[in-house]
Each structure stands twice: as C-alpha cells, then as structure tokens.
Amino acid sequence: MGRDIFRNKFVCNNLSSMVEKNLERVGTGITGLNQILGGGYPKERTILISGPAGGGKSTFGIQFLVAGILQEDEPGIYCSFDESLENVRNDAASYGWDLKALEDQNLLAMVDGYSERAGIQSDEKFITKLEVDELLNLLIRLIDSIGAERVVIDSITAIALSLDDELVIRKEILKLSAVMSALTCTTLMVSEAVNSREISRFGVEEFMAQGVIALKYEFGSTGRRTIQVRKMRGVKHSLRERPFIISDHGIEVFPDEELYGIKN
C-alpha cells in the first residue's frame, strides 16, 4: 500500500511538471515577477489583480500592455472605468510610456468606460457603458481589428457595483472571464480590495479567474508595498509576500527578498 501511494504521488508530480513545462507563457512586463511565476503568466488565461486604492493596480496593467507591445509584438486593449483616459495617459507618461503614440500606430486601443459612468461627454474613439454584453461586443471588434492579444479591464469592481446582487455579479464576471479566455487573449481584470485581508469587494471575483495576484500597500510611515501570487493554475509558485516598488520606470518586484529586507 505504501508503495502504491508513493508511486501515485510520483506519477502526479511528473504529470504536474509536464503540464507546467508545456504551458505557454507571456511575459508580465514586470521585473522580478516573471521569476516568481517561472516565466510569466499562462497564456490566454484571465488573471485577477487585486489591491487597495493607490496600490499600483493601474500601473501594473498598463505596464503589462506596454511590455507586450514593445517586447513581444502583442497589441493590447485597456478599458478604464475608474479614471479618465487622459489621466491614464498622463500617468503612463510619467514612466516614459507614450500611450498616444501606440494608439496612433494601431497597437493599443483605449476604451473609455469612465465618461458614461460619470455622466460627462467624451471625445474618445472607443466608448462603452457599464454593461458586460456591450463591453464584450466592443472588445471582440477591437481584438479582431488590431489583433490584440492582451487586455486589461480596470476595473471589474466598477462593473460589479452597477449590478443588483451577488448571483448576477458572479454570472456576469464569469461570462466576462469565459469569453475573454475563448478569444485567446491574456486578460488582467483589476479589482479593488477594501482592506488587506480581502481579495475583492464582493468575495466572488477571485473564483472567476485562473490566477490571483494581490498587491498590498501599508499607508503611513513605512509605505511598504508587497505582492503575493495567491493563485495561478498550472504554475508552481510561492505564496510568500515579496516587496516591490514603483520607480520612475514602473513596478519592480524583488523575488529574492523576504519582508523587512531579509534574504532567502
């Protein structure tokens, strides 16, 4: 019996290693995170990026898109429901990322979901309402138009707030995740966490994604930022929190450092 248990465990471990080895990856665009994930995100999966306000979530998403365009020739789409696209472009410029130039080259599509939500006029080329079906129809057209392989939806919290109850929220977010995976895109869905103990505001978003990454930010004197890969199906990874910073070049993760600067 003991031999059978050992043999089954050995076979399962080998199968797991084979699956991970054959898993196609896409670079995260973030220094240090690729190392933690053993090469990047699993391709064509939906990943939830969770964190508090000011935690770096939007920068995380934009950096993923810019790196895909400049380093891997993968066009992208950014959907903003929480911030005007003009503000997003200005913030990106502070890191040296010229989003307008990428838009003009048809390598990046910026979708305005903020203006409709705020009840203001928009001069943006692509506009959507806070409706999953309308958003998906627009994304399908844009993916076909520019050949997008990366998508960032910032944020699904805004979409969920417009819905009636948990059952509807679960259904609509699952639909969004399933359709995006079927469209052969690697998608980051941003979610706002109310506090460091929670991954998402409604408690259902993390179950709809194949991967979950939590960004944490301690306000106050320390100002410490950490990142934790909570889930990534098909990928072996540590559950430890690792420090990261937001520099003039964007987000940088330190995979070989423990908290408080203690090395492995």
Secondary structure by P-SEA (a helix, b strand, c coil): caaaaaaaaaaaaaaaaaaaaabbbbbcccccccccccccccccbbbbbbbccccaaaaaaaaaaaaaaacccccbbbbbccccaaaaaaaaaaacccaaaaaaaccbbbbbcccccccccccccccccccaaaaaaaaaaaaaaccccbbbbccaaaaaaacccaaaaaaaaaaaaaaaaaaccbbbbbbbbcccccccccccccccccbbbbbbbbcccccbbbbbccccccbbbbcbbbbbbbcccccccccccccccccc
